[in-house]
């Protein structure tokens, strides 16, 4: 066997990745008992070696740690098989971080698993970037509301729920009146502010389980679960009134705005979510043709 003139323990101790070793048994409290952690572990978690030796890795978990990941880890420990998961843990100060975690069984000279080694790479930055990209893919960058693609998914789910339970819902389609004139006269930056103002006005009165999305330039859609057309009309009127009493300041001028809203209630004959959306859209254009700044059903 080839001999080396260096100590493998030094490599492990100063490795960039976190390395943690536990006994293989018992798995349940108070085990699996931590018998070794390297320098990277103490730097990432804020715990000293003295604070964790004899404890178990669950001290790094909290309510925010994914239950599925914990189940996968437990199954691997019970079966004494290698596992790999991405998991959220918590430092000594409560700061969350993400790990690419690999756990490997270690056998003694008789082939019996006596320990587990966890090799952990901090992937917090990558995870945060991934989450930001996922949010961007679902939301409208100007308002922070859901975008059209996300809204369509929720609308489809709402129709499926209606077909199962028969619980009605309504949809509002709203559009900023004379928006082109705002853009042409005051510029696109002011137009953006107008759109943001409408979004904030809508969010201020909608319930937590309502859904609002920006689906086009100056167009918004709202899903009102468990709401019939009569109640939806009342909500729409409140929205219209709030917007009509709101203005945005540009230089020395206050710009007032109005919106036109179409209301549609789901019907038993609706076979596609686009149908209820189309009715709401048609009713919105009825409101436009009737003079704007009104609600039509």
C-alpha positions in Angstrom: 0.0 0.0 0.0 1.3 3.4 -0.9 2.3 5.6 2.0 1.8 9.4 2.2 3.8 11.9 4.1 0.8 14.0 5.0 -2.2 13.6 7.3 -5.6 13.1 5.7 -7.2 14.6 8.8 -5.6 17.9 7.9 -7.2 17.8 4.5 -10.6 17.2 6.1 -10.1 19.8 8.8 -9.3 22.6 6.4 -11.6 21.6 3.5 -13.9 24.3 2.2 -16.9 22.0 2.4 -18.5 21.3 5.7 -17.8 17.8 7.1 -19.7 16.3 10.0 -19.4 12.8 11.3 -22.0 11.1 13.5 -22.4 7.7 15.1 -24.8 5.4 13.1 -26.8 4.4 16.1 -29.1 5.4 17.6 -31.0 7.4 14.9 -33.6 8.8 17.3 -32.9 11.2 20.1 -30.4 11.7 21.5 -28.7 10.3 18.4 -27.3 10.4 15.9 -24.5 11.7 18.0 -22.0 14.2 16.4 -18.4 13.0 17.0 -16.6 15.4 14.6 -17.0 18.7 12.7 -14.4 20.5 10.7 -13.5 24.2 10.7 -15.9 25.0 7.8 -18.7 23.7 10.0 -17.9 26.2 12.8 -17.5 29.0 10.3 -20.8 28.4 8.6 -23.0 27.6 11.7 -21.4 29.8 14.4 -21.2 26.8 16.7 -17.9 25.7 18.2 -16.8 22.1 18.2 -17.4 21.9 21.9 -21.0 23.1 21.6 -22.0 20.4 19.1 -20.0 17.3 20.0 -22.3 14.9 21.6 -25.4 16.6 20.2 -27.2 15.6 17.0 -27.6 17.5 13.7 -31.2 18.4 14.4 -30.0 21.4 16.4 -29.4 22.9 12.9 -33.0 22.4 11.9 -36.2 24.4 12.5 -39.8 24.7 11.5 -38.6 26.0 8.1 -36.7 22.9 7.3 -38.4 20.9 4.6 -40.2 17.8 6.0 -39.7 15.8 2.8 -36.0 16.3 3.0 -36.0 15.2 6.7 -37.9 12.1 5.7 -35.4 11.3 2.9 -32.5 11.7 5.4 -34.2 9.4 8.0 -34.9 6.7 5.4 -31.2 6.8 4.3 -30.0 6.5 7.9 -32.4 3.7 8.7 -31.4 1.8 5.5 -27.7 2.8 5.9 -27.6 4.0 2.3 -26.0 7.0 0.7 -28.4 10.0 0.2 -28.2 13.4 -1.3 -30.6 16.3 -0.6 -30.8 20.1 -0.7 -31.9 21.3 2.7 -32.4 24.5 4.6 -30.6 24.7 8.0 -30.1 27.4 10.6 -27.0 28.9 12.2 -26.6 29.5 15.9 -28.0 33.0 15.5 -31.0 31.8 13.6 -29.8 32.8 10.1 -31.0 30.4 7.4 -28.7 28.8 4.9 -29.0 26.1 2.2 -26.9 23.0 1.8 -26.2 20.5 -0.9 -26.0 17.6 1.5 -24.5 14.2 0.9 -24.6 11.6 3.7 -22.4 8.4 3.3 -22.3 5.4 5.6 -18.8 4.5 7.0 -18.0 0.8 7.7 -15.4 -0.7 10.0 -13.0 -3.4 9.1 -15.7 -6.0 9.6 -18.0 -4.3 7.1 -20.4 -2.9 9.7 -21.7 0.6 9.4 -20.6 2.4 12.5 -20.8 6.1 11.4 -22.1 8.5 8.9 -20.2 11.3 7.3 -22.1 14.3 6.0 -20.4 16.4 3.3 -22.2 19.7 3.0 -21.7 22.5 0.5 -23.2 25.9 1.1 -25.4 26.7 -1.8 -27.3 29.7 -0.2 -26.3 32.2 -2.9 -27.3 29.8 -5.8 -30.6 29.0 -4.0 -31.4 32.7 -3.5 -30.7 33.4 -7.2 -32.9 30.5 -8.2 -35.7 31.8 -6.0 -35.4 35.3 -7.4 -35.6 33.9 -11.0 -38.6 31.8 -10.0 -40.3 34.9 -8.6 -39.5 36.9 -11.8 -41.0 34.1 -13.9 -44.3 34.4 -12.0 -44.6 38.1 -11.5 -44.8 41.4 -13.3 -41.6 43.3 -12.8 -43.3 46.7 -12.7 -46.0 46.0 -10.1 -44.9 42.9 -8.4 -48.3 41.3 -9.2 -48.7 38.0 -10.8 -48.1 37.9 -14.6 -50.5 36.5 -17.2 -49.0 33.1 -17.2 -49.3 32.6 -13.5 -52.8 34.1 -13.5 -53.9 31.6 -16.2 -52.8 28.7 -14.1 -54.7 29.9 -11.1 -57.8 30.6 -13.2 -57.7 27.1 -14.6 -57.4 25.7 -11.0 -60.3 27.8 -9.9 -62.5 26.3 -12.7 -61.5 22.8 -11.7 -62.4 23.5 -8.1 -65.8 24.9 -9.2 -66.5 21.7 -11.2 -65.7 19.6 -8.1 -67.4 21.6 -5.4 -69.8 23.8 -7.2 -68.5 26.8 -5.3 -68.9 29.8 -7.5 -66.4 32.6 -8.1 -66.2 35.7 -10.2 -63.7 37.5 -12.3 -63.1 41.2 -12.8 -61.4 42.6 -15.8 -60.3 46.2 -15.5 -58.5 48.7 -17.7 -57.2 52.2 -17.1 -59.3 54.8 -19.0 -57.5 57.0 -21.6 -54.1 55.4 -20.6 -52.6 56.3 -24.0 -53.3 60.0 -23.4 -51.4 59.7 -20.1 -48.4 58.2 -21.8 -48.4 60.6 -24.7 -48.8 63.7 -22.6 -46.7 62.9 -19.6 -44.3 60.2 -20.8 -44.0 56.4 -20.1 -42.4 56.9 -16.7 -45.6 58.6 -15.5 -47.6 55.8 -17.2 -45.6 53.3 -15.2 -46.5 55.2 -12.0 -50.2 55.2 -12.9 -50.0 51.4 -13.4 -48.3 50.9 -10.0 -50.9 53.2 -8.4 -53.8 51.1 -9.7 -52.1 47.9 -8.5 -51.7 49.3 -5.0 -55.3 50.6 -4.9 -56.6 47.1 -5.9 -54.4 45.3 -3.3 -55.5 47.7 -0.6 -59.1 46.4 -0.6 -58.8 42.8 -1.9 -59.0 39.9 0.5 -55.9 37.7 1.1 -57.3 34.8 -0.9 -58.3 37.0 -3.9 -55.9 36.9 -6.9 -54.9 40.0 -8.9 -52.6 40.0 -11.9 -51.4 42.5 -14.5 -52.2 40.7 -17.8 -51.3 43.4 -20.3 -50.2 47.0 -20.6 -52.8 48.7 -18.5 -55.1 45.7 -18.0 -55.6 43.8 -14.7 -57.6 40.8 -13.8 -59.0 39.8 -10.4 -60.3 36.4 -9.3 -62.8 36.6 -6.4 -63.3 33.1 -4.9 -66.6 32.2 -3.2 -68.1 35.4 -4.6 -71.2 35.7 -6.8 -71.8 38.4 -9.4 -73.7 40.7 -7.1 -71.0 40.8 -4.5 -68.3 41.0 -7.2 -70.1 44.1 -8.6 -69.9 45.7 -5.2 -66.2 45.0 -5.0 -65.7 46.4 -8.5 -67.6 49.5 -7.6 -65.4 50.0 -4.6 -62.3 49.6 -6.7 -63.6 52.1 -9.3 -64.4 54.6 -6.6 -61.0 54.4 -4.9 -59.2 54.9 -8.2 -61.4 57.8 -9.3 -60.5 59.5 -6.0 -56.8 58.9 -6.4 -54.3 61.1 -8.3 -50.6 61.1 -9.1 -48.5 64.2 -8.8 -46.4 65.1 -11.9 -44.4 68.3 -11.5 -47.0 70.9 -10.4 -50.0 68.9 -11.7 -52.2 66.2 -10.1 -53.3 63.6 -12.7 -56.6 61.9 -11.9 -57.4 58.5 -13.3 -60.5 56.3 -13.8 -60.9 52.6 -14.7 -63.6 50.6 -16.5 -64.4 47.2 -15.1 -66.2 44.1 -16.4 -67.6 41.5 -14.1 -68.3 37.8 -14.9 -69.5 34.9 -12.7 -68.5 31.3 -13.5 -71.3 29.3 -15.1 -72.0 25.6 -15.2 -71.7 25.6 -19.0 -68.1 27.1 -18.8 -65.8 24.4 -20.2 -62.7 26.5 -20.4 -61.3 29.3 -18.2 -60.9 31.5 -21.2 -64.7 31.7 -21.5 -65.3 33.5 -18.2 -62.4 35.7 -18.9 -63.9 36.6 -22.3 -67.2 37.5 -20.7 -65.4 39.8 -18.2 -63.5 41.4 -21.1 -66.7 42.0 -23.1 -68.4 43.5 -20.1 -65.3 45.8 -19.6 -65.7 47.1 -23.2 -69.4 47.6 -22.5 -68.3 49.9 -19.7 -65.9 51.7 -22.0 -68.6 52.3 -24.6 -71.0 53.4 -22.0 -68.7 56.3 -21.1 -65.9 54.8 -19.0 -65.4 55.0 -15.3 -68.1 52.4 -14.6 -68.8 48.8 -13.9 -70.7 46.4 -16.2 -72.0 42.9 -15.7 
